[in-house]
Amino acid sequence: MKIAVIGAGNVGGALGKLWSAKAHEVTFGVRNPQDAKVQEVIKTTGGKAKAASVKEAAAFSEVVVLATPWPATEEAVKAAGDLSGKIVIDCTNPLKPDLSGLAIGNDHSAGEEVARWAKGAKVVKAFNTIGAASFENPRFGSESASMLICGDHADANDAVAKLAAELGFDAVDAGPLFAARWLEPLAMLWIYMALKKGLGNSHAFKLLRR
Ligand SMILES: NC(=O)c1ccc[n+]([C@@H]2O[C@H](COP(=O)([O-])OP(=O)(O)OC[C@H]3O[C@@H](n4cnc5c(N)ncnc54)[C@H](OP(=O)(O)O)[C@@H]3O)[C@@H](O)[C@H]2O)c1
């Protein structure tokens, strides 16, 4: 697939590298394509991915991944231009600046805000409930970490579940986009356990089924 990854930090850099290696056509949408950090990320893809402006990357792609800090996300969505008909994967978490909790929650979510900004796009919340360091290897012993996703468009949910499964995740469709109200607090729990309970990057959530 043609995938625009907006933001080339921990999340964007990892996803861009991994999907490039799976033969997807990845374009990083960044504020400065010549930036040395961005060029370093491109090197990790063996030169397979490229960098462009946020608008060019989004226009070229069928899937647009939002991997930006929450406070920058509205600006990034606006910079992307017309996203109608595209799959938008929202990886963000609306964290308070001191990581003490979420700035949005319970009766609303970042995912739903993104859908309001990205008019006509098929927004799927995903890749927000596990640390980016585990994207490369989601196996924990004999188990694969769950990748909980949610969104209002079945075809988009299926496409994102497939992209997660390609990386080795056990993809779980958690329902419509409003379920982001619960996926984002789950991410907060992951962060709390990483930072306050000393688990670092070494844990992940798994949905068990009978
Ligand atoms: N880190 C994790 O393990 C993890 C896991 C799951 C979800 N998340 C969520 O995913 C998002 C990204 O996290 P991260 O750790 O990857 O952050 P990060 O390492 O700080 O990377 C953020 C990226 O966004 C870019 N950016 C900032 N403002 C932008 C704008 N207005 N337009 C376009 N690009 C912009 C930054 O570029 P510059 O270098 O130019 O500033 C940088 O490349 C956050 O919402 C976070 O809560 C993080």
The ligand as a Gaussian input file, in Angstrom:
#p B3LYP/6-31G(d) Opt

LIG

0 1
 N        6.495000       6.585000      21.993000
 C        5.675000       5.546000      22.079000
 O        6.098000       4.451000      22.480000
 C        4.233000       5.687000      21.662000
 C        3.462000       4.524000      21.526000
 C        2.140000       4.635000      21.085000
 C        1.603000       5.886000      20.788000
 N        2.382000       7.010000      20.964000
 C        1.780000       8.311000      20.586000
 O        2.214000       8.535000      19.237000
 C        2.480000       9.917000      19.016000
 C        3.929000      10.111000      18.587000
 O        4.784000       9.678000      19.639000
 P        6.356000       9.592000      19.428000
 O        6.905000       8.989000      20.667000
 O        6.666000       8.986000      18.096000
 O        6.743000      11.129000      19.379000
 P        8.136000      11.784000      18.904000
 O        9.215000      10.753000      18.950000
 O        8.285000      13.031000      19.666000
 O        7.877000      12.115000      17.351000
 C        6.908000      13.049000      16.971000
 C        7.109000      13.380000      15.498000
 O        6.076000      14.296000      15.125000
 C        6.678000      15.356000      14.368000
 N        5.868000      16.574000      14.460000
 C        5.699000      17.389000      15.522000
 N        4.853000      18.394000      15.209000
 C        4.486000      18.187000      13.909000
 C        3.645000      18.877000      12.999000
 N        2.961000      19.981000      13.360000
 N        3.520000      18.392000      11.746000
 C        4.168000      17.285000      11.355000
 N        4.990000      16.577000      12.171000
 C        5.145000      17.029000      13.428000
 C        8.044000      15.509000      14.999000
 O        8.882000      16.197000      14.105000
 P        9.989000      17.253000      14.614000
 O       11.200000      16.429000      14.900000
 O       10.096000      18.147000      13.438000
 O        9.431000      17.933000      15.840000
 C        8.442000      14.056000      15.201000
 O        8.953000      13.493000      14.003000
 C        2.129000      10.630000      20.323000
 O        0.816000      11.127000      20.227000
 C        2.249000       9.517000      21.370000
 O        1.414000       9.763000      22.493000
 C        3.660000       6.929000      21.378000

